[in-house]
Amino acid sequence: MMDWRLFVARRIYQSNEGGREVSKPAVRIAMSGIAIGLAVMIVAVAVVIGFKHQVRDKVVGLGSDITVTNFDSQQSYQTIPVVANDSVLRLLSAVKGVKHVQRYSTKPGMIMTDDNFLGMVLKGVSHEYDLSFLKAHLLEGEMPVFSDTVASNRVLVSRTIADKLHLKTGDKIYTYYIEDNVRARRLTIAGIYQTHFTAYDDLFLITDLYTVNRLNSWQPGQVSGVELAVDDYSMLEAVKEEVRFVLDMQTDAYGGVYYTQTVEESNPQIFAWLDLLDMNVWVILILMTGVAGFTMISGLLIIILERTNMIGVLKALGADNLSIRRIFLSFSVFLIGRGMLWGNIIGLALCFVQSQFHIFRLDPATYYVDRVPVEFNVWIYLLLNLCTLLVSVLMLVGPSYLVTRIHPAKSIRFE
C-alpha cells in the first residue's frame, strides 16, 4: 500500500487546481533551472573530456608516450645520437606495459624554392614506425615506404609548409643542411598531411631513417631517440619508472647517456593548460548546481506558502512536521526528476548534433583542433545525474523547515 505522504505529494504534483495559480510559474522556473543547469553540465563535461583526449592523443601521435634520447640533446632540434640497436629495442619491448617501440632521427635544415625559403626539421622513421596517425591526417598523395637501409628520397610535408612555399604532391624540393659545409638533398613530395598542431606542422618533414642518419653522418645503430607507446595511458608513470630502471643513465658504445621522458614532461605547457580546464569544469558545475538549487528553493518556498491551508488541515488531523516536510521534499523530487529528464534530453541532443554535424568550429592555430570535440563517458554521466539529484534535494532540506513555523489555527484561516 502506498505511503500516504507520497500519495499526497503526487496529488500536489499532478493537481491543476488552485486559486491564483501562483505556484505554476514558480514550478516551471524551478524545472527550467534544473534542466538548463544539467544540460550545461553535461555539455561542459563532454566537451572538456573530448578536448583533453583529442589534444593528448594528437601530442602522443606526433611523438609517443615515452621517449628515450641522449641526455645531452634535451631542448634542441640538433640532436646528439644514442645507440638503439636490436638489443636495446628488445630490452625496451620487454618492459611490462610497453606496446610498441620505434626509432627516429631528426636533422634541422632549410627548404629553398625559386622565390622563398623556410626553416624545417627533417624527421626520419623506419619500417617499424606506426604510421596510423600520419595516415589519418594525410590530405593528399600517398604514404612512402620508409626504411633504415635505403634512401627513398620521398618526403611528407605539412599543409602549412606546402601553402607557404606553393608546393604540391609530386614537386621536387631542395633542402639544405649547414654544418662545417653546406649539404643538399633533393626530395620528392609524396604526400601532404595536416595535424592542426602548429608546433609540428610548421616544422616537420617526414622521410626515411636512412636519409637522416646519412645527413647526420652517424655510426650504424645511432639514432636521435626511441619512442615507446604504452598499453594503458593511466600507467604512464609506472612504465616510465620501469624503463628508467632498466636503461636510464647507462652509457652506450659511443659515450651517449640514455635519458627517459614522458610526453607530459616533454610538453609541460600543453598539459598544464589541459589541467586548467578541469578547474573551469568545476567552476561550471558549482555555478550550475547553485543556480538550479536556488531556483528549486524559491519554488519550494512559494509552494509551501500557497499550500498553507493544506498544511494546517494536515496538522489538525494529526500529521507531524516531519511527515509534512517529507511530503514537500517528495514533491520536490518529482519536480527535480522532471527537470533532469529535460536536461538530459537537451544535453545529450546537443552532444549528438555536435559529434555528427560539427556545427561549432574552432581555430586550429589556437586550440589544435578544428571543431569542438565531445566525448561521452557513461560513468561520469551517471555520476553527474546522481550528484545533481542529491545536491538539489539536500539544498531543500533547510527551506522545508518553514513547515514547522505554520500553526494549524492560523493557517486554516490563511487566504
Secondary structure, 3 states (H helix, E strand, C coil): CCCHHHHHHHHHHHCCCCCCCCHHHHHHHHHHHHHHHHHHHHHHHHHHHHHHHHHHHHHHHHCCCEEEEEHHHCCCCCCCCEECCHHHHHHHHCCCCEEEEEEEEEEEEEEECCCCEEEEEEEEECCCCCCHHHHHCEEEECCCCCCCCCCCCEEEEEHHHHHHHCCCCCCEEEEEEECCCEEEEEEEEEEEECCCCHHHHCCEEEEEHHHHHHHHCCCCCEECEEEEEECCHHHHHHHHHHHHHHHCCCECCCCCEEEEEEHHHHCHHHHHHHHHHHHHHHHHHHHHHHHHHHHHHHHHHHHHHHCHHHHHHHHHCCCCHHHHHHHHHHHHHHHHHHHHHHHHHHHHHHHHHHHHHCCCECCHHHHCCCECCCCCCHHHHHHHHHHHHHHHHHHHHCHHHHHHHCCHHHHHCCC
